[in-house]
Amino acid sequence: MSERWPFSRNDDILYRKQAMSLAEMEAFKEMAEKPHEEPGSSSSAVLHRHLHHNFVPVLRGEGSYLVLQDGRRILDGSGGAAVVCIGHGDQRVVNAAMKQMAEVAYCATIFYTTNVCEQLCRFLVDSTKGQMARAYLVSSGGST
């Protein structure tokens, strides 16, 4: 574990755009380890898409599977393109994401660019063998 981020990848820690102090991270870790509200219960703080449905609690993802709190493994048929192509928990992706998070977590492309953005767009353009001159990156298929 690094001094910068003292949790292992198995800790379900939410990343925030602003850095947390070490004390905040420890407090969040303690909170995350406490038993959670029953999903869909009236005491849940989550405003789910469907108000009258009890959502199945997922503990973690492994490859193409979701592992539920009760230990069952189910094929993740609801994941996006990255899950279908790569799967949950691929160590190469985890390492690359953590490396990038340590450099710059987010950069508004309307004002700035980053080395990794330039490298990815160059790779994409070059892979088209002259059919494309530039690439425009968005966060999802629905972005404009």
N, C-alpha and C positions, 0 to 999 in steps of 0.2 A: 504494500500500500504506500502511496506517496503521501508526502506531507501536505500537498496541495488538496488532495481529495482523499480523506481517510477511510472511505467506505469501499468495500469490494463491489464488483458489478452485481453480485447477488442481492445486495441491499436495494430494496425498491425505493430509491430516493428520487424525488422530483427535482429536476434542474430548473433553476430560475435564471432569468436574464441578468439579474444583479447578483453579485457574489454574496454568499452567506458567510458570516463569521464562523469560526470554529465552534463557538458556544451555540449559535443558531443551528449548525449542522448536527451537533450532539442532541439538542432538544428535539429536532425534527426526527432524528433516528429513534429516540426514545418513543416519540409519539407514533411513528410508523410501526414499531414493534408491538404496540398495544392491540388488543383485539378490536377489529373494526365493527362498525354498525352492520347489522344485517342488511344486505343490499335490498333496496326497494322498501325498506321499512320506513315508517313515518319519522324515525329519528335520524335517517340518513341525510347528510348535507348535500348530496348530489341531486341536481335537477336532471333526471334521466329523460330521454326522448319519449318514453312511454311511462306515464305516471302510475299505471295500475298493473305493473309487471315486476316480478321479483327477478332481478338480474343474477346470473350465475357468477359467483366470485372466482376470478382467475388469479392464481398464485404467481405463475410465471409462464414464459414461453420457452419451448425447447425444440429447435428446428422448425418443423411444420406443425407442431402440436402446441396446444395450450394445456397447462396442468392446472386443474381446478383445486380449490381449497381442500376438497375431500380426497384428493389424490388421483382422481380419474384424469386420463389423458385423452383429449379429443383433437381430431384433425381441425386445424384452423382454416375454415372455409370462409371466414369473414375478413381475413387480413388483406392488406394491399399488395401492390406489385412487389415491394421489397421482401415481404414475408413469403410470397409465392416463389420468388427467384432465389432468395438467400436463406430465409428462415429466421427464427428468433434466436438470439444469443450467439451468433457467429462471432468467434473471438476476433477475427480480422476486422469485422465491422465495428465491434466494440472498441478495439484499439485505435482504429482510425478516427472514430467519433470522439473519443476521449482526447486524442492528440489535437484534433481541430478545436474542441471546446476549450482546451488550454490556451490556444492561440487567439481565436476570436469565435465566439459562440454564434453571433448573428451580425450581419452587416447589411444595412438597407441599401440595396443595389441601385436605388434611385440617386444616391449620393456618392457611393464608394464602390470599389472592387477589392478583391483579395487575391493573393497568389493562387489559392486553391480553386477559386472561381475561374481565373484565367486559364489554369492548367486543364480543368475539366472541359471548358468550352473549346480549347485548342484540340483536345483529344476527340471531342465530338465532331468538330468541323473536319479534322483530318480523316476521321473514319468514314466520311461521305465521299471521299475521292473526288473532290471538287464540286460536288452537288450543293454544298452549303458553304456560305462564307462566314456566318456568325451563328451563335447559339444564344438563346434567351432562356435563362433558368427561372423556374417558378417553384413554389412549394408543393403544388399538387396539380392534378389534371384540370381542376376547376379554376385555377388562378388566371387572371387576365392582366 
